[in-house]
Amino acid sequence: MAKKKGKPAEIEEEIIYVSKSELKRDAQELHQLGSEIAKMGKKQRERLPLNDDLKEAMVVADKISNKSDAYRRHLNYIAKTLRTVENIEEIKAIIDVMLNKNNQAEVMIKKIEQLRSDLIEQGDALINETIEQYPTLERQKMRQLVRNAAKELKAEKPGKGYKELFQYLKDAHNITY
């Protein structure tokens, strides 16, 4: 039989080729994510929407974390399991939120430390502004704490009043570590 010289049937859909290096980058990213999840505490992991296989893998990871080769192989298994998970973006988003809360707390603590230093330097004028901003603060207690912290700072003694002022301001901000 003779061959037809016509064009072969063209496929309508486009095939997307993924390079080998891109696949490796994706695998490395999942390995890193699995490692981060394994390093988290149990309470933090409970907030993540992990499937049963990953939860079991995390329990095993906790048990073998002190055995380096076994732990490394197990992290590879966790990464492999993460490839099959459908809600990977949701897990990443929750981890980002958890890490960002820690960063926000650190920023707030630095602001409180700066406010404490400014209160000690400026005195009553800033105390009044601060009390207007945070109505839960008591004026008399605030003045007393600022006065004690200033005395300790001048005498170069360990700062009990300095710490108490910080704690009082932190409580007003409702910040927990």
C-alpha positions in Angstrom: 0.0 0.0 0.0 1.2 3.5 -0.7 1.6 6.0 2.0 -0.5 9.1 1.9 1.5 12.3 1.6 -1.0 14.4 3.6 -0.2 16.2 6.8 -0.5 14.2 10.0 -3.4 15.0 12.3 -2.2 18.0 14.4 -3.0 17.9 18.1 -5.1 20.8 19.2 -3.9 21.0 22.8 -0.6 22.5 23.6 1.9 20.3 25.5 3.7 22.2 28.2 7.2 20.9 28.7 8.7 21.3 32.1 12.5 21.4 32.3 14.3 19.0 34.5 15.9 21.8 36.5 12.4 23.3 37.2 11.3 19.9 38.5 14.3 19.8 40.8 13.6 23.3 42.1 10.0 22.3 42.9 11.2 19.1 44.6 13.8 21.1 46.6 11.1 23.6 47.6 8.9 20.8 48.9 11.8 19.3 50.7 12.4 22.7 52.4 8.8 23.0 53.3 8.7 19.5 54.8 11.8 20.3 56.8 10.2 23.5 58.1 7.1 21.6 59.1 9.1 18.8 60.8 11.0 21.5 62.8 7.8 23.0 64.1 6.4 22.2 67.5 3.5 19.8 67.8 1.1 22.6 68.7 2.0 24.6 65.6 1.7 21.5 63.4 -1.8 21.0 64.7 -2.9 24.3 63.1 -1.8 23.0 59.7 -4.3 21.2 57.5 -2.1 18.1 57.1 -3.5 14.8 55.8 -3.2 11.6 57.8 -0.1 10.4 56.0 1.7 13.6 56.8 0.6 13.6 60.4 2.0 10.1 60.8 5.2 11.1 59.0 5.6 14.0 61.4 5.2 11.7 64.4 8.0 9.4 63.0 10.1 12.5 62.2 9.9 13.5 65.9 11.0 10.1 67.0 14.0 9.9 64.6 15.1 13.5 64.6 18.4 12.7 66.4 19.4 10.0 63.8 20.8 12.1 61.0 20.7 9.7 58.1 17.3 8.2 58.9 16.0 11.7 59.5 17.3 12.9 56.1 15.7 9.9 54.3 12.5 10.6 56.2 12.5 14.2 55.1 12.7 12.9 51.5 9.7 10.8 52.2 7.8 13.8 53.6 8.7 15.8 50.5 7.4 13.0 48.3 4.2 12.9 50.3 3.9 16.7 50.0 3.9 16.3 46.2 0.6 14.4 46.4 -1.1 16.9 48.8 -3.6 19.1 47.1 -3.7 21.9 49.6 0.0 22.8 49.5 -0.8 26.5 48.9 -3.0 26.6 52.0 -0.3 25.0 54.1 2.3 27.6 52.9 -0.1 30.4 53.6 -0.7 29.3 57.2 3.0 28.9 57.8 3.6 32.4 56.5 1.0 33.8 58.8 2.5 31.9 61.8 5.9 33.3 61.0 4.6 36.8 60.4 2.9 36.9 63.8 6.3 36.4 65.4 7.8 39.2 63.3 4.9 41.5 64.2 5.4 40.8 67.9 9.1 41.6 67.6 8.3 44.9 65.9 5.8 45.7 68.6 8.2 44.9 71.4 10.8 47.2 69.8 8.2 50.0 69.7 7.4 49.4 73.4 11.1 49.5 74.3 11.4 52.8 72.3 8.4 54.2 74.1 9.9 53.2 77.5 13.1 55.0 76.7 11.2 58.1 75.5 9.0 58.1 78.6 12.1 58.1 80.8 13.7 60.9 78.8 10.7 63.2 78.3 8.6 62.6 81.4 5.1 64.0 82.1 4.4 65.4 78.6 4.8 62.0 76.9 3.1 60.2 79.8 -0.1 62.3 79.1 0.1 61.5 75.4 0.6 57.8 76.1 -2.4 57.7 78.5 -4.6 59.3 75.9 -3.5 56.6 73.4 -4.0 53.8 75.9 -6.8 54.6 78.3 -6.3 51.4 80.3 -3.1 52.8 81.7 -3.2 54.5 85.2 -1.5 57.9 85.4 -0.2 57.5 88.9 1.2 54.1 88.4 2.8 55.2 85.1 4.5 58.2 86.7 5.8 56.1 89.5 7.2 53.5 87.2 8.8 56.1 85.0 10.3 57.9 88.0 11.7 54.6 89.4 13.2 53.6 86.0 14.8 57.0 85.7 16.4 56.8 89.1 17.8 53.3 88.4 19.1 54.5 85.1 21.0 57.4 86.7 22.4 55.2 89.5 23.3 52.5 86.9 21.7 49.8 88.9 20.0 46.7 87.5 16.7 47.8 86.2 13.8 46.4 88.2 11.7 49.5 87.6 12.9 49.5 84.0 11.5 46.0 83.5 8.3 46.8 85.4 7.7 49.8 83.1 8.2 47.6 80.1 5.9 44.9 81.4 3.2 47.5 82.2 3.4 48.9 78.7 3.4 45.5 77.2 0.3 44.5 79.1 -1.4 47.7 77.8 -0.6 46.5 74.2 -1.8 43.0 75.0 1.4 41.4 73.6 2.5 37.9 74.5 5.7 36.2 73.4 
